[in-house]
Amino acid sequence: MKSMICKNPVISVVVINIITFIMCMYAISERAYAFTILIMVVAIVNRRIIEKGQNIDKQKKTTMFISFFLIVIIQFAYAMYKIYANH
């Protein structure tokens, strides 16, 4: 499993980010805001994959970082919407 993650780092990071995105969006919709701490764990995992991945150039790193920051921004915006929509 570890070798597959390191051989295909971009696919691995994007898939991990999508799964985390789905889980956190569900948690936010169920008002379980503490579950969004999972984002920090995913950030650490993403960084480890970037450090140990094979054949990672600047474009691949940028793609990985954009996919992570995009899920963070969307989740933050959705959480703010859910919080302020009830007031």
C-alpha positions in Angstrom: 0.0 0.0 0.0 2.8 2.4 0.9 4.6 1.8 -2.4 1.4 2.5 -4.3 0.9 5.8 -2.5 4.5 6.9 -3.2 4.4 5.8 -6.8 1.2 7.7 -7.6 1.4 10.7 -5.2 -0.9 13.0 -7.0 -3.7 10.5 -7.3 -3.3 9.4 -3.7 -3.4 13.0 -2.4 -6.4 13.9 -4.5 -8.3 10.8 -3.5 -7.5 11.3 0.2 -8.6 14.9 -0.1 -11.9 14.0 -1.8 -12.7 11.4 0.9 -11.9 13.9 3.6 -14.0 16.5 1.9 -17.1 14.2 1.8 -16.6 13.1 5.4 -16.2 16.7 6.7 -19.1 18.1 4.7 -21.3 15.4 6.2 -20.0 16.2 9.6 -20.7 19.9 9.2 -24.2 19.2 7.9 -24.8 17.1 11.1 -23.3 19.9 13.3 -20.3 17.9 14.3 -17.8 20.7 13.8 -15.1 19.0 16.0 -14.8 16.4 13.3 -13.2 19.0 11.0 -10.0 18.5 13.0 -9.5 15.6 10.6 -8.2 18.3 8.1 -5.1 18.7 10.2 -4.4 15.0 10.0 -4.9 15.0 6.3 -2.5 18.0 6.0 0.2 15.9 7.7 -0.5 12.9 5.5 -0.4 15.0 2.4 3.0 16.5 3.5 4.4 13.0 4.1 3.3 11.9 0.7 4.9 14.9 -1.0 8.1 14.3 0.9 8.3 10.6 0.1 6.7 10.6 -3.4 8.5 9.7 -6.5 8.8 11.9 -9.6 7.2 14.9 -8.1 7.9 18.1 -10.0 6.6 21.7 -9.2 3.4 21.2 -11.2 2.4 18.1 -9.3 3.2 19.7 -6.0 1.0 22.7 -7.0 -1.8 20.3 -7.9 -1.6 18.6 -4.6 -1.5 21.9 -2.6 -4.4 23.3 -4.6 -6.6 20.3 -4.0 -6.0 20.5 -0.3 -6.5 24.2 0.1 -9.6 24.1 -2.1 -11.3 21.6 0.2 -10.3 23.7 3.2 -11.8 26.9 1.7 -15.0 25.2 0.6 -15.5 23.5 4.0 -14.9 26.8 5.8 -17.3 28.6 3.6 -20.0 25.9 4.1 -19.4 25.8 7.9 -19.9 29.6 8.0 -23.0 29.3 5.9 -24.5 26.6 8.2 -23.7 28.6 11.3 -25.1 31.9 10.1 -28.1 30.4 8.3 -29.6 29.4 11.6 -29.5 32.9 13.2 
